[in-house]
Amino acid sequence: MLVDIIEVKPLTAYKLYLRFEDGTSGEIDISKIITFKGIFAKLKDKQYFSTVKVNSDIGTICWENGADISPCTLYKLIKH
């Protein structure tokens, strides 16, 4: 089941608050699931990291450089 992200708020360091369309919400530390290489390299800059937005067309979070993370992955991490 695919559940879209409808809200994102940058917190401290590499943590984000996420809320999904089914009401599930929580905090996640992105540094624990990505390796700041390739398309994710730019996210190591905490100011850039905090520019994260929700892309409602694809139902997940993304950054201006095209980096995004599967909403399924994020949902599973928050639910468990």
N, C-alpha and C positions, 0 to 999 in steps of 0.2 A: 504494500500500500504506500503510495507516494503522498506525503503531507508537505505542503508548501510552507516555507518560512514567510511570515508576514511582518516581522519586526526584528530589527537588530540594533543593539546599542553597544558601542565599544566601552569596555571597562578598563581596568588597569592592565599594564603589560600587554599580553596577547590574548586576554580574555574577552569574550563577547557574551552578552545576554541575547538569547534567541527566543522568539515566540513563534509557534507554529499555528496553522489555521485550526487545528483541533483543540487549541487551548494549552497544549503542552508547552512548557517554557523552562528555561534554566540557563546556567552559565557553562561555558565551555572554554578550555584553554587551547587555542588553535596551535600553539607551539608544540603540543603533545601529539598532533596528528599530521603536521606537515614538516618538511625539511628545508624550508627557506632556500630552495634551489630552483633553477629553471624559472618558470613563470611566477613562482612563489618567492623568489629572491628579494624582490622589491618590498615585500611585506615585512621584512626584518626591520625596516625603518618604522618605528612605532607611530610616527606622525602619519605616514602613508597608510599603515595598517588601520588607523582610526578613521580612514575615509570610506570604510566598508559601507555598502548599501544593499538593500534588498532589490533584486531584479524580479519583479512580479511576472515577467514573461516566462522565466524558467523556474521560478519558485524557490530561489536560493539566494545566498549572499554572494556578492562579487565586488571586485575592485576595478578601477578604471583601466588597468592594464590587461583585463580579460581573465584574471585569476578568479576561480570560483571553486566551491566545494560542494559535493553532492549533498542535497538535503537529506537523503536517506541515511548517509553516514552520520551526519550531525544529529538527526533524530534518534538514531540507535544509541549514540553516545549519551545523549541527554536522558533518554528513557532508562538507561541501565546504570 
